[in-house]
Amino acid sequence: MAVSYKKLWKLLIDKDIKKKDLSTQAGISPATITKMGKGGHVTTEVLLKICTALDCQIDDIMELVPER
């Protein structure tokens, strides 16, 4: 299984939040946002910070998808 953050990117668009702003609000580095954009793995601490900043649940920002 692979991790997809498509839900996060859609949520940012819906809330009119830029990735740079998310980085600041959540207290995470821009490099972490870039890593997520490439489908990389991040810690649960990072996911918790994002969910707290966006006031959402973890399944609102990510999902597991079968690998091709």
N, C-alpha and C positions, 0 to 999 in steps of 0.2 A: 504494500500500500504506500501511496505517496500523499504528501500533504499539499492541499491547495488553499491559497489565501484569496481566491477570487471573491469570496464573500466580503472580505475586508475591503478590497479595492472598490467594490460596489457600494459598500456602506459609506466609505469616505466620499464617494461621488454624491450619494443621496444626502449626506450631511454637509456637503460643500466644504470639506476639509482637505487641505493639501497634505501630501505625505510629510513635507517639512514641518507643518503645523502639528501633525500627529507625533512626530519625533519629539518636539518640544513639550507638548501636553503630556505625553506618556513618560517622558524622561528616558527615552531610548536613543541610541545613536542612529544617525542617518545610514550608517553602514549596515545596521540591523534591518532597516527598512529595505535597503537594496537586496540584502540576502533573502528576505522574505519574497521580494519581487521575482527572485530566481527560483523560488520553491525550496529554499534551504531550510534547514532545521534551526529552530530557536528554542530557548529554554521556556519552561512554563512560567517563570518569573516575568519574562518579556510579554508573554500572552496575557498574563494577569494585569500588567501595567496598561496594555492596550485596552483590555476590557474595562478597566477602571476609568480610563480617560474617556472612552466612548460610551460608558454606561450601558454595556451590553454583555451578553453571555458568550462563552467560548465558541459555541456552535454558530454564532452570528458572524464570526470572522474567519473560521477555517472549517475544512472538511477533509476527510480521508477519501481518496479516490484510487481505484485500481491502477496499478502500473501497467503501461502498455508493453 
